[in-house]
């Protein structure tokens, strides 16, 4: 998502947080899915520390207890739980919450590039996210939003260029020569586990993480999620042929 989109969504978030605060309080007070003792405990906790895991536990487990006792329709209770937890999430979100979904800056590369989860080559106790701190400055990295995944890289003609996966919920694009200098064993790792790494040879161009917004329906309600994609555009520095690729989640 663009910087302008993120800034606009952050501006919209502030009045939204005030609105959902009142909706959350009224939702707790007026529900039949909680007893009075649990209602009071939730409201007291919310007043002192709204970002409190105990609030979520009471909402989840106490409502389920009443569900079993009173033979209430599960879908009705679950819909109420989902709504209350969504209010909590919005109210407790950072004021710059949507910056998390901002597209990365374009990063220039000139040589072989490696696409993978940095956990596969970063040594213990080294910074796994900011690769510039371990002398791999020609790199970009971030979390996948989704968590652990598998991803496929294809060219502009939908030809498969490679796959890679994540075990730490992270993704990076890095200059392969810089990675080799840091961890010479990476070349053996690529040969032994080709499914975990994508290498694009002789790439001269730019790479960027783009965050895409997707709509879906959950319990009859429209919802949104966000997906990280990797876009690269440049040329093969040896034969000068154009290179354009995209990396998309294809599994988990």
N, C-alpha and C positions, 0 to 999 in steps of 0.2 A: 504494500500500500504506500502511496506517496506521502511525503512529509506534510503536504497541505491537508490530505485526508486525515492524517493522525492528529494534526493540530485542531482541526474542526471537531473531530470526535472527542478530543480532550475537553474542548470548550463546552460541548453538549453534556459531558459527564457530570459537571458540577451541579446544575439544577436537578439532574436525574438522581443524583445521590441524595439530595434533600427529599425528593419525592418518594423514593423507595424506603427511606428511613421511616416515614410516617406509615407507609403501606405495610412495612414489616411489623411495626408496633401494633397496628390495628389488626393485622392478620393473626398475630399471636393472641391478642385479647379476645377476639371474636370467634376463634375456632372451637369446634367441638371435638377436635382430634387430640386435645391435651387436657389434663386435669388442671385445677387451679394452682396446685403446688408447682407443677412444671412451668406453667405460664409465668408465675411470679419469678421463678428462678431464672428463666430465660430473659425476662425483661430487666432484672437486676444485673445479670451478666452483660447484657447488651449496653446498658447505661455505663458500666464501668469499663468494659473492654469488648467492643463489638466484634473485633477480629479474634474470636475465641472458639477453639475447636470443641469445647464442651457444649456450646450452644448447638452446634450441628449434631452432636451425639444425642442430646436430649430430643431434638426435633425428629431425628431418624428413629431412635429406639423407643421412645415413649409413645409415639404415634402408632408404631407397630404393635405395641402392647395393647392399646385400646382397640386397634383394628381386630385383633384376635378375640378380645373380650366381647365386643359389640357387633361382630359380624358385619362390619362396614365394607363396602366395595373397595377392593384394593386400589383400583385405578383412580378413585376419587381421592384417597389418602395420598397416593404417590404424586398426583398432580399438585396437591397442596404442599407437600414436602419440597418438590422441585421448585415451586414458586418462591417459597420462603428462603431456600438456599440460594436461589438466583438473586433475591433482594440482598441477602448478606454479602454475596460476592460483589455486587455492584457497589454497595455502600462502603465496603472495605477496600475497594480498588484504589490504587495510587492515582493522584491527580493527573499524572502523565501516563496513565495505563496504556493508552493506545500506541505509544512510542514503541512498544514491544512488537507491534505488527508492521513497523516501518521497513520498507525495502532498504537493502544495504546500498552503500555507495558502490559505484563501478570500481573494480580492482583490475589493474593492468598486469598481464602475465606475458612472459617471453621465454618459452621453453616448455618442457614436459610438465604437465600438471597432474596432481593427484587429488582425487575426490573420495573422501571416506569419512568415518568418524575418527576424530583425532585420538580417541582412547586406544586405537590400534597401534599407534606408534609413539605416543608420548610416554616418557619414562615416569616412574613413580615419583610423586612429590613435585613434579613440574606442572606449570600452569597448562591446563588442558584446553582452555578456551582462547586466551590471548597468546597466539603462537609467536608473536613478535618477541615475547619475553624469553623465548628459548631459541632465538636466532633463526626464526623462520618468518621474516617480515613480509615476504611476498605471499600473503595468505589472507583469506577471510574465513570466519567461522561464526557459528551461532547454534542455538538449540533448534531441534526440528519442530518444536511446538507439540507434535504428536507424541514424542517419546521415541522408543526403539522402533525402527522401521527397516524396510528394504526399499531400495530406490533403483530405477532404471534410467540410464542416460541414452538418449536417442538423438540422431541428427535431424536436419530439416526435412529429410525424406523418410523419417520414421525408422531408419536403420539403427539397430542396437549397437551402441558403442561400448557399453559395459554396465555393470551393476555394482552396487555397494550397499552396505548396511550400517546399522548403528547399534551399539551396545551401551552407550552412555547418553543416548538421546541427543547427540550432537552431530554436526556436519561441518566439514571444512573443504576448502579448495586451496591447495598449497603448491608452491614450486617444488617439484620432485627433487631437484638437485639439493635444495636447501634442507629438505626432509632427510635425504640420504646423509648429508654432512652431520646432521643432528643424531640420526639413528641409522647407521649403515646396514643394519639387519633388515630394514624395510624392504629391500629388493627381494630377499628370500621369502619374506612374508607374503609379498604380492604373488610370487610364483606358487607358493603353497596354498594360499587362500584367495584365489582370483575373484571369488564371489564377494569379497569384502572390500575390494578396491576397484576404482575405475582410473585408468591412466590414459590421458590424451596426449599424444606425442606432438612435439614441434608446434605448440599452440602459441600464437602471438595475437593477443587481443584482450578483451575485457570479460570479466565474469561478475555476475551480480545475483544476490539472493532476492527473489521477488516473493512477496506474501500475497496469496490469492484468497479472496473471500468466497466461501461456498455456502449456499443455502440448502437446508434439509428440513425435514419435519420430524418432530419427536412428540409422541403423545398428542398428536393432532395440532401441535403448536409449531409455527415457523421458527427455525433456529439457524444460527450461523456458526461455521467453524472456519479456521484459517489454516492454510497449507503453505509450507515452504517449497519453492521451486528454484532450481539453479539454472540460470541462463548464461550462455557463453556465446560470444560472437567475435570472429577474427579470421585469421588465415593460417594455413600451414606454412611456417616460415621457410621450409625447404622447397616445396613445389609451388607455393603461393596460391594454392587452391583455397577457396573460402571454407571456413569451419563455423557452423552454427549448431549449438546443441542445447538440450533442455534435460534436466534431471527431475523426475517426478516420483512421488511415492507410489509403489506398486505392490506393497505387502507390509506385513508387520510380524 
